[in-house]
Amino acid sequence: MMRIHTRHGAITIFSILTLLVATGLYQQDKETFAILSGFSDSESPQPALVSDDAEQVMVSQNTIPQTDAAIKVLLDELLQGGAQASLPTVVVPVNVAPLPTPSSDGLIHLNSNSTTSVAPVIIPSSAPVPVASSAAAVVPQPPVSPAVFPDVPSDSLEGQAANMLLTKGVLTGIDGQFMASKTLTRAELVTIIMRSKQGVPSASVSTFSDVEAGAWYESPVVWAAENKIVTGYADGTFQPNKPVSRSELAAILVRAYGLTLQAGTTSLSDVPAGQWFTESVTIAASHNLFTDTSQSFRPLQFATRSTAAIGICKVMGDC
């Protein structure tokens, strides 16, 4: 490249031509020059507005002429070999083609004719975008049942019954707790009974009008009905979410395990003769399945999870 040497150093012919072009453009159309360069006579320097796909010639902010006189002085000093100002800085960007997107195997393939080819990768819009992480992926684990229920004393009768049923998979608890004083629904009870009997879930359809197909308790309810453990109500319903009464619990235990009356039965003051539950309650009491009774049974009172666990554990022979 040809250079002109001045007392302040070498100046390239390209730099002089750039300045001359800029001077001519400024003289012809100051507004256009201001837009391209990002400056005007009256305003402070602003960034140039240039589209991304256009070739750009960017001139250093320190060397943009502000007026006609400034341009003339700069050019005169330059031609006389005594330029005092900095020369224009010209930046010519090189358009570089972007690299192709890697193919599905993560590689860019080079063809024999030196071109590249990439297999398209289609990601469904519903698919999650993978995010690189240096940490190992955390796989959620299902809740683990406790070895013993922490909310009931292990040395108590209800604790022994609850933990025994937990060990055998008959009870699973609620959020890792036994919750001894909580009531039990009819759907929960037949499910526990089916597990304790190791019954096979039935594939038949329920005949009860309020047991929906696919409900979590559908198979245990159908199994219990097929084995004559439950009969439902006169209106054809089972009422799965209804809390179990103590008399219903006694009847279901007697039917499920085929219990019969034992000798030396103590009469109960609140279990009158002739009721639908009289025989079942009397039989259950003769097997001492309800340890919280003395002279009364409270047949219409709701059964607790503690009462049910002790009764089932006793009838299984584990308590």
C-alpha positions as CSV (number, residue, x, y, z in Angstrom):
1,M,0.0,0.0,0.0
2,M,1.4,3.5,-1.0
3,R,2.0,5.8,1.9
4,I,2.7,9.6,2.1
5,H,5.3,10.5,4.8
6,T,4.7,13.7,6.8
7,R,6.5,15.1,9.8
8,H,3.9,13.4,11.9
9,G,4.1,10.0,10.4
10,A,3.0,8.0,7.4
11,I,-0.5,8.5,5.9
12,T,-2.0,6.0,3.5
13,I,-3.6,6.9,0.2
14,F,-6.7,5.0,1.3
15,S,-7.1,7.3,4.3
16,I,-6.9,10.4,2.2
17,L,-9.4,9.0,-0.3
18,T,-11.8,8.2,2.6
19,L,-11.6,11.7,3.9
20,L,-12.2,13.2,0.5
21,V,-15.2,11.0,-0.1
22,A,-16.5,11.9,3.3
23,T,-15.9,15.6,2.5
24,G,-17.8,15.4,-0.8
25,L,-20.7,13.6,0.8
26,Y,-20.9,16.2,3.6
27,Q,-20.9,19.1,1.1
28,Q,-23.6,17.5,-1.0
29,D,-26.0,16.4,1.6
30,K,-25.4,17.3,5.2
31,E,-28.5,15.5,6.4
32,T,-27.5,12.2,4.8
33,F,-24.0,12.6,6.2
34,A,-25.4,13.1,9.6
35,I,-27.5,10.0,9.4
36,L,-24.6,7.8,8.1
37,S,-22.0,9.1,10.5
38,G,-24.3,9.6,13.5
39,F,-23.5,13.3,13.9
40,S,-25.0,16.7,13.0
41,D,-23.8,20.2,13.3
42,S,-26.1,21.1,16.2
43,E,-26.5,17.8,18.1
44,S,-24.2,15.9,20.2
45,P,-22.8,12.6,18.8
46,Q,-25.5,9.8,18.4
47,P,-25.0,6.2,17.3
48,A,-25.3,5.7,13.6
49,L,-28.4,4.0,12.3
50,V,-27.3,1.3,9.9
51,S,-29.2,-1.9,9.0
52,D,-27.6,-5.2,10.1
53,D,-27.3,-6.5,6.5
54,A,-25.6,-3.4,4.9
55,E,-21.9,-3.0,4.6
56,Q,-20.8,-0.4,7.0
57,V,-18.1,2.3,7.0
58,M,-17.7,3.7,10.5
59,V,-15.6,6.8,11.0
60,S,-14.0,7.4,14.4
61,Q,-15.9,9.9,16.5
62,N,-12.9,12.1,17.1
63,T,-12.3,12.8,13.4
64,I,-15.9,13.6,12.1
65,P,-15.8,17.2,10.7
66,Q,-18.3,19.4,12.5
67,T,-18.4,22.3,10.0
68,D,-17.2,23.1,6.4
69,A,-14.3,25.1,7.8
70,A,-13.1,22.2,10.0
71,I,-13.0,19.9,7.0
72,K,-11.0,22.5,4.9
73,V,-8.5,23.1,7.7
74,L,-8.0,19.3,8.2
75,L,-7.5,18.7,4.5
76,D,-5.1,21.6,4.1
77,E,-2.9,20.4,7.0
78,L,-3.0,16.9,5.6
79,L,-1.9,17.9,2.1
80,Q,0.9,20.2,3.5
81,G,2.3,17.4,5.5
82,G,1.5,18.9,8.8
83,A,-1.8,17.4,9.9
84,Q,-2.4,17.9,13.6
85,A,-5.6,15.9,13.9
86,S,-6.0,12.1,14.0
87,L,-6.6,10.5,10.7
88,P,-10.0,8.9,10.0
89,T,-10.3,5.3,11.2
90,V,-12.0,3.1,8.6
91,V,-13.5,-0.2,9.6
92,V,-14.6,-2.5,6.7
93,P,-16.5,-5.4,8.2
94,V,-16.1,-8.8,6.6
95,N,-19.3,-10.7,6.0
96,V,-18.8,-14.2,7.4
97,A,-21.4,-16.8,6.7
98,P,-22.8,-18.3,9.9
99,L,-21.9,-21.9,10.7
100,P,-24.7,-24.3,9.9
101,T,-26.8,-25.7,12.7
102,P,-25.5,-29.1,13.9
103,S,-27.5,-32.1,12.7
104,S,-29.4,-34.5,14.9
105,D,-26.2,-36.3,15.9
106,G,-24.6,-33.0,17.0
107,L,-22.1,-32.9,14.1
108,I,-21.6,-30.7,11.0
109,H,-20.8,-33.0,8.0
110,L,-18.3,-31.9,5.4
111,N,-19.2,-33.1,1.9
112,S,-16.7,-34.1,-0.8
113,N,-17.2,-30.8,-2.6
114,S,-16.2,-28.8,0.6
115,T,-19.7,-27.8,1.3
116,T,-21.5,-28.6,4.5
117,S,-24.8,-30.4,5.0
118,V,-27.0,-30.6,8.1
119,A,-29.9,-32.9,8.8
120,P,-32.8,-30.9,10.1
121,V,-33.7,-31.3,13.8
122,I,-37.4,-31.0,14.5
123,I,-38.4,-30.3,18.1
124,P,-42.1,-30.5,18.9
125,S,-43.5,-27.3,20.3
126,S,-44.7,-29.1,23.4
127,A,-41.3,-30.7,24.1
128,P,-39.2,-29.1,26.9
129,V,-36.1,-27.3,25.8
130,P,-33.1,-29.2,27.3
131,V,-31.0,-27.0,29.5
132,A,-27.3,-27.9,30.1
133,S,-26.4,-28.3,33.7
134,S,-23.3,-29.3,35.5
135,A,-25.3,-30.8,38.3
136,A,-26.7,-34.3,38.1
137,A,-30.4,-34.5,37.2
138,V,-32.6,-34.9,40.2
139,V,-35.2,-37.7,39.7
140,P,-38.2,-37.3,42.0
141,Q,-38.7,-40.3,44.1
142,P,-42.1,-41.6,45.4
143,P,-42.8,-41.1,49.1
144,V,-41.4,-43.9,51.2
145,S,-43.7,-45.4,53.9
146,P,-42.2,-45.2,57.4
147,A,-41.0,-48.3,59.2
148,V,-43.3,-47.4,62.0
149,F,-45.9,-44.7,62.4
150,P,-44.3,-41.8,64.3
151,D,-47.5,-40.4,65.7
152,V,-48.5,-43.4,67.8
153,P,-46.6,-45.1,70.6
154,S,-45.1,-48.4,69.4
155,D,-45.6,-50.1,72.8
156,S,-49.4,-49.3,72.8
157,L,-52.0,-51.7,71.5
158,E,-53.0,-49.3,68.7
159,G,-49.3,-48.7,67.9
160,Q,-48.7,-52.5,67.7
161,A,-51.7,-53.0,65.5
162,A,-51.0,-50.1,63.2
163,N,-47.4,-51.0,62.7
164,M,-48.2,-54.6,62.1
165,L,-50.7,-53.7,59.4
166,L,-48.1,-51.2,58.0
167,T,-45.5,-54.0,57.8
168,K,-47.9,-56.3,55.9
169,G,-49.0,-53.6,53.5
170,V,-52.5,-53.5,54.8
171,L,-52.3,-49.9,55.9
172,T,-50.3,-47.1,54.3
173,G,-51.1,-44.2,56.5
174,I,-51.8,-40.6,55.6
175,D,-48.7,-38.4,54.8
176,G,-46.6,-40.9,56.8
177,Q,-48.9,-40.6,59.8
178,F,-51.3,-43.1,61.3
179,M,-53.8,-40.5,62.6
180,A,-55.5,-42.9,65.1
181,S,-58.4,-40.7,65.9
182,K,-59.4,-40.0,62.3
183,T,-62.6,-41.6,61.0
184,L,-62.6,-44.2,58.3
185,T,-64.7,-44.1,55.1
186,R,-66.5,-47.1,53.7
187,A,-64.3,-47.1,50.7
188,E,-61.2,-47.1,52.9
189,L,-62.4,-49.9,55.0
190,V,-63.2,-52.3,52.1
191,T,-59.8,-51.5,50.6
192,I,-58.1,-52.4,53.9
193,I,-60.2,-55.6,54.3
194,M,-59.3,-56.7,50.7
195,R,-55.6,-56.2,51.4
196,S,-55.8,-58.1,54.7
197,K,-57.5,-61.0,52.9
198,Q,-55.1,-60.8,50.0
199,G,-58.0,-60.5,47.8
200,V,-57.7,-60.2,44.0
201,P,-59.2,-57.0,42.7
202,S,-62.2,-57.7,40.6
203,A,-62.5,-56.7,37.0
204,S,-66.3,-56.6,37.1
205,V,-68.3,-53.5,37.0
206,S,-69.9,-52.2,40.2
207,T,-73.7,-52.5,40.5
208,F,-73.8,-49.6,43.0
209,S,-75.1,-46.4,41.4
210,D,-72.7,-44.1,43.2
211,V,-69.5,-46.1,42.5
212,E,-68.0,-44.5,39.4
213,A,-66.0,-46.6,36.9
214,G,-62.3,-46.1,37.3
215,A,-62.5,-44.7,40.9
216,W,-59.6,-45.8,43.1
217,Y,-62.0,-47.8,45.3
218,E,-64.1,-49.4,42.5
219,S,-62.3,-52.8,42.5
220,P,-62.3,-53.2,46.3
221,V,-66.0,-52.3,46.5
222,V,-66.8,-54.8,43.7
223,W,-64.7,-57.5,45.4
224,A,-66.4,-56.9,48.7
225,A,-69.8,-57.1,47.1
226,E,-69.0,-60.3,45.2
227,N,-67.8,-61.9,48.5
228,K,-71.0,-60.9,50.3
229,I,-69.0,-58.6,52.7
230,V,-71.0,-55.5,51.9
231,T,-74.6,-55.2,50.5
232,G,-75.0,-51.5,50.2
233,Y,-78.1,-49.5,51.0
234,A,-81.7,-50.0,50.0
235,D,-81.6,-47.2,47.4
236,G,-78.8,-49.1,45.5
237,T,-76.0,-46.9,46.7
238,F,-72.8,-47.8,48.5
239,Q,-71.9,-44.3,49.8
240,P,-68.1,-44.8,49.6
241,N,-67.2,-41.5,51.3
242,K,-69.5,-42.0,54.3
243,P,-67.7,-42.6,57.6
244,V,-68.0,-46.1,58.9
245,S,-70.0,-46.6,62.0
246,R,-68.9,-49.0,64.7
247,S,-71.9,-51.3,64.0
248,E,-70.9,-51.4,60.2
249,L,-67.3,-52.1,61.1
250,A,-68.4,-55.1,63.3
251,A,-70.7,-56.4,60.5
252,I,-68.0,-56.2,57.9
253,L,-65.4,-57.9,60.1
254,V,-67.7,-60.8,60.9
255,R,-68.7,-61.3,57.3
256,A,-65.1,-61.0,55.9
257,Y,-63.6,-63.5,58.4
258,G,-66.6,-65.8,58.9
259,L,-66.7,-65.2,62.7
260,T,-69.1,-67.1,64.9
261,L,-70.4,-66.4,68.4
262,Q,-68.0,-67.3,71.2
263,A,-69.1,-68.6,74.6
264,G,-69.2,-66.3,77.6
265,T,-70.5,-63.3,75.7
266,T,-71.2,-60.2,77.8
267,S,-74.5,-58.4,77.0
268,L,-74.2,-54.8,75.9
269,S,-76.7,-52.3,77.2
270,D,-76.9,-50.2,74.0
271,V,-77.3,-53.1,71.6
272,P,-81.0,-54.0,71.7
273,A,-82.3,-57.2,70.2
274,G,-83.9,-57.2,66.8
275,Q,-81.6,-54.6,65.2
276,W,-79.8,-55.3,61.9
277,F,-76.5,-55.1,63.6
278,T,-77.3,-56.9,66.9
279,E,-75.9,-60.3,65.8
280,S,-72.7,-58.9,64.2
281,V,-71.9,-56.7,67.2
282,T,-72.5,-59.5,69.6
283,I,-70.2,-61.8,67.7
284,A,-67.5,-59.2,67.4
285,A,-67.7,-58.4,71.1
286,S,-67.4,-62.1,71.8
287,H,-64.0,-62.1,70.0
288,N,-63.0,-59.0,71.9
289,L,-62.3,-57.1,68.7
290,F,-63.4,-53.8,70.3
291,T,-61.3,-53.2,73.3
292,D,-62.8,-49.9,74.2
293,T,-66.1,-51.4,75.3
294,S,-67.3,-52.5,78.7
295,Q,-71.0,-52.5,79.1
296,S,-71.8,-50.3,76.1
297,F,-70.8,-50.5,72.4
298,R,-72.0,-47.2,70.9
299,P,-73.1,-48.8,67.6
300,L,-74.0,-45.6,65.8
301,Q,-70.8,-43.8,66.7
302,F,-68.2,-43.5,63.9
303,A,-65.3,-45.9,64.1
304,T,-61.8,-44.5,64.3
305,R,-58.7,-45.7,62.4
306,S,-57.4,-47.0,65.8
307,T,-60.5,-49.1,66.4
308,A,-60.5,-50.5,62.9
309,A,-56.7,-51.3,63.1
310,I,-57.0,-53.1,66.4
311,G,-60.1,-55.1,65.3
312,I,-58.4,-56.2,62.0
313,C,-55.1,-57.0,63.7
314,K,-56.9,-59.2,66.3
315,V,-59.0,-61.1,63.7
316,M,-55.8,-61.7,61.7
317,G,-54.3,-63.2,64.9
318,D,-51.4,-60.7,65.0
319,C,-52.5,-58.8,68.2
